[in-house]
């Protein structure tokens, strides 16, 4: 079974962060610049939360507030759902679905070593399934598939 460790080995360990004292607008600028949907909130070298695009939509825009006047610390989620590098993709998917979370910080003991998204996990799982399907088709059809439709039929062996 594939683990988060192997996913991070392919994806990378980059984690972008912001302090709780910055404005939400600054957080949004950084998310847009890095093309990401969440930032870890870190104060004094300690992870204290996460701020996501979803937090912004639900806690600022829908309440008629301004991202220029609200600090990240007022908006961030502090009750983090986390995983470890040894956790399986299935386990992490279950965690994210159960907690309705799209971002999962990965901690190796107390050290933040990465972050994975729901999309990262699903893509990896689908990729694994496609490899298994391809391997099964090669086993059954010996590399020849009906949809390949060669101009001449394959020679018998």
FIVEX-567963 format. One record per atom (N, C-alpha, C): x, y, z. Coordinates in steps of 0.001 Angstrom, whole numbers, plus 524288, in hexadecimal, padded with zeros to 5 digits. Layout:
<pts>
XYZ
...
</pts>
This chain:
<pts>
803467FB6880000
800008000080000
80379804DF80000
80218808A57FCCB
8053080D6A7FC3C
8047D810F3800FD
808C88136D80287
808B4816CC80727
8096581C8D8059D
8086481FD880966
8092B82573808B2
80EEF826A3807A6
8125F82393809F6
817FE824558091D
81950824088034B
8171A8202F80087
8183781FAC7FAF2
8158F824087F7D2
81108825BF7F981
80E6B82A1E7F6E8
811BA82F147F76B
813AA8301E7FC1C
816ED834BF7FCFA
81C1A834667FA05
81E1B82F9F7F953
822F582EF67F65F
8222D830BD7F0B8
81D8782FDA7EE96
81C52831827E93D
81AC38373F7E900
81769838DE7EC9B
8153683E267EC97
8190E8423A7EE9A
81BFA840CB7F289
81F748447C7F51F
81D7A845CD7FA8C
820D78483A7FD84
81FB18495D80302
81EAB84F2780409
81E11852337FFE1
81D39857D080096
81856858ED803CA
818EE85C5080795
8148985E2680AC5
8150E8640880B33
81108866D4809C4
8110586C7C80A31
80E2286DFA80F21
8100587214811AF
80DB48738D816B1
80D488796D8173D
80A7187AEF81B45
8099A8806781C8C
808F7880C682270
809D788559824A8
80919885F882A4C
8037D887A982B67
801CB886B683023
7FC6A887F7831A3
7FB6588DD6831BF
7FF7C891058320E
7FEE4896AC83254
7FE708996482D0D
7FF0E8966D828CC
7FE80898B582391
7F8B8899418222A
7F7A689CA881E64
7F23889D4381CAE
7F0A3898B581928
7EB9D897C681901
7E98C893B88158D
7EAC38952380FE2
7EAB289A2780EAC
7EC0489BDD8095E
7F18889A11807E5
7F53989AA580B71
7FA9F898F180A82
7FACA8930380998
7F7AD8901D80C93
7F76088A6D80BE1
7F5428891680678
7F14388BE1804CB
7EEFC88AF27FFA0
7F2DA88C2E7FB47
7F5C8890637FBF6
7F9D3891C17F81B
7FDCD88D607F797
7FF9488B4D7FC03
80378887207FBF4
80140882247F986
7FC5E880DB7FAD6
7F9E787C377F87E
7F98387CD47F296
7F807881757F0C8
7F79A882697EB26
7FCF4882167E887
800E18845C7EAF6
80634884527E8D3
8085387EC67E852
8074487B8D7EC38
80952876357EC47
805988723F7E9D6
800FD874117E83E
7FD01870B17E5E1
7FB8F86C267E97A
7FA6386D7F7EE4E
7F8EB869A27F23C
7F3DC86B537F4E1
7F16F867C87F7B3
7EC71868EE7FA31
7ECA38695480010
7F149868D780254
7F1B78691280809
7F73786A93809A9
7F78186CF280E38
7FC8486E4F8109D
7FC8386C4D81633
800DC86A1F817D4
8016C868C381D4F
8026086DD78204A
8002686E36824EE
800EF872D482830
804FE8715D82C49
809568743482C35
80DBF872F882FA1
80F67877E38328D
80F8D87778837B5
8118587BAB83B0F
815D68796883E7D
81A1287C2A83EF1
81E7187A7D84233
8200F874E38410D
82080873A083C06
8223086E7383A27
81E7886A0D83BC0
819A786B4D83D18
815DA8675883EB1
810F8867CE83B4A
80F358635183934
80A648633883621
805CA863FB839D3
802AB8680F838AF
7FE288691183C10
7F8F88689E83930
7F938867EA833FF
7F4638676883113
7F5448674682B3E
7F0F2867C18286F
7F106867E2822BB
7ECE086BC8820FC
7EE0486E8B81CCF
7EA20871FF81A72
7E97387051814C6
7E49186FCC8131F
7E36186DE480DE7
7DFE9871BB80AFB
7DF98870F3805EF
7DC0487414802BF
7D66787369804B4
7D53286ECE8065F
7CFF286DC080866
7CEE2870FF80D4D
7D2C487178810BC
7D22E874CD8155C
7D0CC87A5C813AE
7D39C87C4480FC7
7D2AA8819480DDA
7CD108822D80BD9
7CB7087E9880881
7C63587F0080637
7C1EA87EE080A5D
7C27687B5E80E0D
7BE5187AA2811E4
7BE7D87E7681676
7C31B88036817D8
7C3968836781C96
7C4848892C81B87
7C58C88A988169E
7C66F8901B81567
7C248891F98118A
7C2718900380CDC
7BEFD891D5808B8
7B93C8913180A31
7B7BF88C9980BE5
7B23B88BA680D19
7B05388EA7811DF
7B3E6890A8814FD
7B25D893B78199A
7B3218998F818B2
7B45B89AFE813CD
7B4DB8A07881267
7B97A8A33D814DB
7BD8B8A05B81619
7C22F8A2B781878
7C64F8A3C381449
7CA838A64D815CA
7CEB38A79881227
7D3B08A4AB81388
7D6268A26A80F91
7DB0C89F9181065
7DF7F8A32F811ED
7DEDF8A84481119
7E2E68AC0F8128D
7E3028AD0281874
7DE8E8AC2881B0D
7DE128AD7482095
7DE208A8C682443
7DE0C8A41582230
7DDE289F6982574
7E33989CD082564
7E4EC89B20829FB
7E9F38986E82A63
7E93789294829AD
7ED3A89018827AE
7ED2F88A75826D0
7EBA48879382BCE
7ED91889558304A
7EC69886CC83547
7E6A6886C0836AA
7E3B688A7083495
7DE1688AA28359F
7DB0E886CA8324A
7DD5D8850F82E14
7DAA6881E682A2D
7DC7887C41829E2
7E14487B5082B75
7E3AE8762B82AA4
7E0BD871D182D75
7E18686D2A82B80
7DF878687882E03
7E3D68667183196
7E2868659B83680
7E683863D683A3A
7E61085E0B83B81
7E19885BCF83AAB
7E0D08564683BC1
7E26D85333836E5
7E786852518365D
7E9AD84FF48319F
7E8DE84A1483164
7E79B8484682CC0
7E7B4842B882B8A
7ECFB841C78290C
7F00B83E3082B2B
7F56983D5182957
7F6558379082832
7FA938368B82570
7FC318313282441
8021B830D9824BC
8041682C168242F
809B082B248245B
80B7C828F581F18
810838291681DFE
81272826E68190F
811388211381871
8109B81E5081CAC
80F97818B381C67
809D88176281B6A
8066781B3581BE9
800D881A3981AFF
7FFE1818E581546
7FC06815878145B
7FAAF8140380F06
7F72B8181E80C84
7F700817F58075D
7F38A81B8380484
7EDDE81A9580609
7EC638159D8069E
7E705814558082F
7E5A7816CB80D69
7E9388165E81122
7E84C8189881651
7E7AC81E8A815F3
7EB138210B812F8
7EADB826BC8127B
7E5EA8288480FB8
7E452825A080BC2
7DF6D826EE80917
7DADD8268980CE4
7DAD18227181006
7D6B1821D3813F8
7D6A382653817D5
7DB49827EC8199C
7DBB382C6081D33
7D9788315781AD0
7DB078326F81602
7D954837438137B
7D371837448127F
7D15D832E1810EC
7CBB78329180FFC
7C8C18331D81521
7CA87830778192D
7C7E0830AD81E40
7C7E8836308208A
7CC218390881FBD
7CCA983E50821FB
7CB4D842A381E17
7C9A4841208195A
7C859844E581542
7CCDB848BC81476
7D18A8467A813F7
7D6518499081377
7D8D78488180E2E
7DACB84C8C80BB4
7DD5C84BFA806A0
7E34984C37806FF
7E54784D7B80BA4
7EAED84E0180C76
7EC7784AFF81159
7F0A2847FD810DC
7F24D844B081529
7F8178459581646
7F9448484E81A94
7FEC88490081C12
8011D843B081DA0
80607842F281C36
808B683E0881D60
80D1683F2F82145
80CD283C80825B3
810AF83D2E829D9
813AC8381D82AA9
818D38389782AFD
81C278343D82C89
81DBF8358283221
81B37832F4835CD
81B7F8344383B56
8195C839CB83BEC
81C5A83D8683D8C
81A39842D283E25
81BFB84678839C3
81EB684467835D6
820B7847A583193
81D088478182CE2
81B7F84C1A82AFF
8185184C928264D
81BBC84B4082195
81A558471981EB9
81D998455A81A57
81AED845EB8150F
8160F847A681500
813568485681010
80D9284946810E3
80AEB849F780C94
8054384A8080CA4
80337847F2807AC
7FF098450380823
7FCA08429D8038C
7F6FE8447580331
7F5148448D7FE70
7EFB28461F7FD89
7EC6D841577FC31
7E766842137FC76
7E3CA83DEC7FAEC
7E4DF83C5B7F545
7E5DA840337F1F1
7E70483F137EC73
7EC0383BDE7EBDE
7F00D83D157EEF4
7F4EE83A0D7EEC5
7F3E18344A7EFE0
7F0E78334F7F3FF
7EFD282DED7F5A7
7EC9682B167F190
7E87D82D9C7EFA1
7E51C82B167EBBF
7E81F829F47E6BC
7EB4C82DAB7E4E8
7EE6C82CCB7E02D
7F208828157E0CE
7F492827B07E550
7F8158234A7E649
7F51C81E217E64A
7F08981E267E8B1
7ED6B819597E8EE
7EB84817C57E37C
7E9D681B917E062
7E81281A6D7DB13
7EC97818957D7AD
7F12581AEB7D855
7F5BD8195A7D569
7F71E813AD7D69C
7F6EA8124A7DB98
7F80780CE47DD35
7F412809267DACF
7EF2380AA97DAC9
7EB13807527D881
7EBF2806A77D2A6
7ED7880ADB7CFEC
7EE5D80A797CA4F
7F2EA806D77C91D
7F6F88070B7CC49
7FB698037D7CB91
7F9A47FDD87CC40
7F66D7FCE27D039
7F4717F79B7D11B
7F10E7F5C27CC92
7EDD57F9417CA68
7EA937F7E77C5E9
7EDFA7F6AF7C139
7F1E67F9F77C036
7F5717F90D7BBCC
7F8547F3E17BC5F
7FA287F2B47C113
7FCDE7EDC17C1FE
7F93F7E9227C113
7F46B7E98D7C2CC
7F0A27E5577C204
7EF727E4A77BC38
7EEBC7E8F97B966
7EDB97E89E7B3CE
7F24A7E61F7B0F2
7F7137E7827B273
7FBAE7E51A7B003
7FBEC7DF4C7B126
7FA5D7DDD77B5CE
7FA437D84D7B732
7F6347D5687B3F5
7F1927D7967B396
7ED417D5027B0D1
7EDFE7D5287AAEF
7EF637D9B57A8CF
7EF9C7DA647A326
7F51C7DA1F7A0EF
7F8F57D9887A439
7FE577D9357A25A
800257DE1979F80
7FE6E7E2967A14B
800157E77379ED8
7FC837E93B79A73
7F8F87E5D379898
7F55C7E7437946B
7F00F7E85D796C7
7EDF27ECEC79588
7E8BB7EE477975A
7E54B7EF3D792A3
7E05D7EDEA79316
7DCA87EE8178EC3
7DC787F42578CD4
7DD137F7DD7904C
7DCB37FD5578EB0
7E1807FF1878B9E
7E5A37FBEA78B89
7EA407FD4D7887E
7E9317FCBC782A1
7E5C47F92C7811C
7E4147F82077BC8
7E86C7F8C1777BE
7EC217F526777BE
7F0597F575773DB
7EE337F45E76E62
7F1047F61776A6C
7EF3A7F55176511
7EF547EF917638B
7F2C97EC9B765E5
7F2D47E6F476503
7F27E7E44D76A46
7EFC47DFF576A90
7EF407DD4B76F9C
7F4957DB5E7717E
7F5357DAE977696
7FA3B7D8FC77896
7FB2F7D361776EE
800277D21677622
8018C7CCCC77498
801017C93177949
7FF5D7C46D77825
7FEEB7C0A277C64
8045B7BECF77DDB
804E37BD8C782B9
80A0B7BBF4784B4
80A937B637784C1
</pts>
